[in-house]
C-alpha cells in the first residue's frame, strides 16, 4: 500500500486532468491515484480517462449531482468509503497540480503531525490566494510543528477548519462520523464541531491553476462568456519549484506567508496578479448579466412546469 492516495475530482477537462496527473507522477512518486470522474461526456476527456486506466483507478459516481458543484461532494463521500485503510489521502481537483517534489520523509512528517495532534482533521496543501488578501488579512498562528501554521479566524465562511483541497487520515474522519456536506461552508462548520483548526503548510505542495475557464454547467451565460474573454482565461500550468521544504525552512527563521503569486510562475505566460479562480471575480457588470440570465432561465423553466 502506498503511503498516500491522491484523489482527483474531474469533469470534462482533459488538458487540466492530464497536467494534474503528470504533476503527481513527477512530484509524488509511488502515490496511488484515484480519478473520480463526474460523468464526463467530452470525447477528449473520455479518451484520456480510458488511457489512464492502465495505472490509475477511474471511478464513476454512484449518485448524479444536481447542485452547483455537480457530484463533487457525493464523490468525496464515495472516496472516503474506499479509503478506510489508507494512511493518508489528498483531495485535488483537475484544475490543480502539485508544484514541488514530496519525498517519503516529508510524508512521515505529515503523518506525525496527525499523530501528535488528535484533534487535527485536515491539512491544507495549497498556497494562499493573493486575491483573498483583498478581502481579509491572513494572520498565521503557531502550531506544534515548525512546518505548519494555523490561520486566525476572521469570520470567513471556510478555510479555517476545512477546504475542498486537503490532506487527511481517512480512518480519523470515519471514526468521527464525518460525512461531506454539499458546500465548503457547511463542511467548515462540521469540521469545527468534530476537529480543531486546519493546519497550513509553510511551503505548500499544490495550487489551483489561475484564470481557468468555467466548465460546470451545460450552457454558459452571456455574462460568463464575456467575463472569460475579458480575463483571457486559458491553460496556465505551473513550473515545478526547485527549492525543497528543508531548504526553505532552513533559510527562513520566520517563514514568509505562502502567497501563490510570490512563489509560483506559470509555464510560458503568467497572468497578471492577483490571480483569480472564477472568471466573474471582480467583474460586477458581467456578474449582474450572468445572474439576470440565470434568473430568466429558472423563471422560464418554472413557467413550463
Secondary structure by P-SEA (a helix, b strand, c coil): cccbbbbbbbcccaaaaaaaaaaaaacccbbbbbbbccccccaaaaaaaaaacccbbbbbbcccccccccaaaaaaaaaaaacccccbbbbbcccccccccccaaaaaaaaaaaaacccccbbbcccccaaaaacbbbbbbbcccccbbbbccccccccccccccccccaaaaaaacccccccaaaaaaaaaacccbbbbbccccccccccccccccccccaaaaaaaaaacccbbbbccccccaaaaaaaccccccccccccccccccccccccccccccccaaaaaaaaaaaaaaaaaaaaac
